[in-house]
Each structure stands twice: as structure tokens, then as C-alpha cells.
Amino acid sequence: MSEAAPLTAAEAVRLARAALEGGEPMASVTVIDVRGEAPGAASAPGARMAVWRDRTRGTLGDPALDQAAAAFAREALAAGTRVLTREVEAGGATAVLYAEPHRAPPELVIVGAGHIARPLCRVGALLGFRVTVLDDRPEFATRERFPEAAEVRRADFSAPLREVAMGPRTHLVLVTRGHKYDFEALRDVLRRPELPAYVGMVGSRRRTRAALEQLVAEGIDAERIAALRAPVGLDVRAETPEEIAVAIAAELVLLRRGGTGRPLRETERVFERWVERRGSA
């Protein structure tokens, strides 16, 4: 479905803002230059379109150009690229297009404001997450301890996620001061209709097994329980709070970008290939 009326700058900004505030991801496409004879008046620089996964709004003045622009915008959305430019031939002219994806940032919800939460908040913010920190202790849930967080909340740890909306952009990390509090939050989230993108919980093997057994005893489906990443993070033998935060952040990047989690030296084998080439020379 598409709406082919010209799209004003004000409307384009409104649509981009809606996407950034949690609406459906959208990419804007703007003509920044036209070489040759333009196929229509709207193809002058400044003509724009808004493109979603299944529809468009606006026109660049030519159906073929609109079609090419929509495909270009969807490439940008799929790649998550910040900004792209492309030259497109249409109606005897070359239009230079500028595409910019607009999507809400991923959310990182940290339950617990202790030693691990502080470096994890900093790293999460550096990775582009909108970070929310929850704790029931007023001296811990402070802006001074978490200046990088978008939000710091006091929470009742008997139901810490009661007022926290979650969806496919949410990444939840449970790092409270007690297994009981982690479990309350874990049980809550696994009972929700839609699971977050990531659910991680700190804890030893013993604590993790105890949590799994309790969840099964309470009737939670094993497929839902399998979404839990516990103990949380990649195996880098982390010991300090900062190292644990880095291990968790590495797993978040792995989830976002894909990969093996193995050292690049092993996957790329540059040294080994260099030796093989020298041997065959």
C-alpha cells in the first residue's frame, strides 16, 4: 500500500519521530540532486518519501523512481545503516537519493543497581542502548550512580517489572543482590505473552539449576525457559564487576550482530594462511 501525495518536510519529521519513539521502523528517502532531465516536478532536490516494510508515503515524481527508492530504503532498514546514498536512473535523469533509517533504540533493562550494574550501564549506553536501571534501595537507585542511564527507577522487588513494558527491543539483565529477587523478575517475564529479545541472569550453576527446577514446577513451558541466558554473558573467565559487564555486553553484541563468539584469530586464520602461502611459494 502507498500514498503518492507529496510529503512535506514537517510530515516527514513527524513520521521519523514516531518511529524513534517506539513506533514501526521507517526510513526516509530524499532527493539530494538530479542530473539530466527530471521525470517530474517532484523529483527536484528535496522531494521525499517515507518507507515502511509494507507501505510508503510520498512520491519522488516518477513511479519507477518511487519503486527504486522504496527498495533502497528497505535495504537501509534491514542493514540498520545510519545513512546511505545511491544514484538511481529514472526517466532519462539520474537522481541522487539519501536514505536514513529511523527506529527506536534497543532497550537495556538492568534489575539491580549494584557493582555489576554500574559498568554494565556505561557499556550499554556506549553500545546505543536506552538503559533503565531498577532497584528498591533509594541510596542505590540514583542518577549520580548511573549518569548514563535514560531512566533510574525505584522498584518493589516483590514485583520489580510490574510497570515495565517489554517487547522485541528489550534486553533484560537480572543482577540483583539476591537470588530471590532475580527469580521474581524472571518468573514475571517468562509468563508474559511476548518475551524480550534477551533475558540474562547472573548466578552459579547451582542457582541456575534451582531456578530452572522451580520454573518447571510452576508450570512454565520449557521452550520459554530455554530463552534464559544463565549464567549470563560469554565465557571470558570474568571475575570483577567490570569484566562481568564486558562479558554480558559481548553477548548482547553477539545477539545483535551474529558471529561465533570465538577469537577472530581462530576464525580468520590469517597467520596459518600466511604460513601456508609461504610454504607453497
C-alpha positions, 0 to 999 in steps of 0.5 A: 500500500502507498500514498503518492501525495507529496510529503512535506518536510514537517510530515516527514519529521513527524513520521521519523519521530514516531518511529524513534519513539517506539513506533514501526521502523521507517526510513526516509528517502530524499532527493539530494540532486538530479542530473539530466532531465527530471521525470517530474516536478517532484523529483527536484532536490528535496522531494521525499518519501517515507518507507515502511516494510509494507507501505510508503508515503510520498512520491519522488515524481516518477513511479519507477523512481518511487519503486527504486527508492522504496527498495533502497530504503528497505535495504537501509532498514534491514542493514540498520545503516545510519545513512546511505546514498545511491544514484538511481536512473529514472526517466532519462535523469539520474537522481541522487537519493539519501536514505536514513533509517529511523527506529527506536533504540534497543532497550537495556533493562538492568534489575539491580543497581549494584557493582555489576550494574554500574559498568554494565550501564556505561557499556550499554549506553556506549553500545546505543542502548536506552538503559533503565536501571531498577532497584528498591534501595533509594541510596542505590537507585540514583542518577549520580550512580548511573549518569548514563542511564535514560531512566533510574527507577525505584522498584518493589522487588516483590514485583520489580517489572510490574510497570515495565513494558517489554517487547522485541527491543528489550534486553533484560539483565537480572543482577540483583543482590539476591537470588530471590529477587532475580527469580521474581523478575524472571518468573514475571517475564517468562509468563508474559505473552511476548518475551524480550529479545534477551533475558540474562541472569547472573548466578552459579550453576547451582542457582541456575539449576534451582531456578530452572527446577522451580520454573518447571514446577510452576508450570512454565513451558520449557521452550520459554525457559530455554530463552534464559541466558544463565549464567549470563554473558560469554565465557571470558573467565570474568571475575570483577564487576567490570569484566562481568559487564564486558562479558554480558555486553559481548553477548548482547553484541553477539545477539545483535550482530551474529558471529561465533563468539570465538577469537577472530584469530581462530576464525580468520586464520590469517597467520596459518594462511600466511604460513601456508602461502609461504610454504607453497611459494 
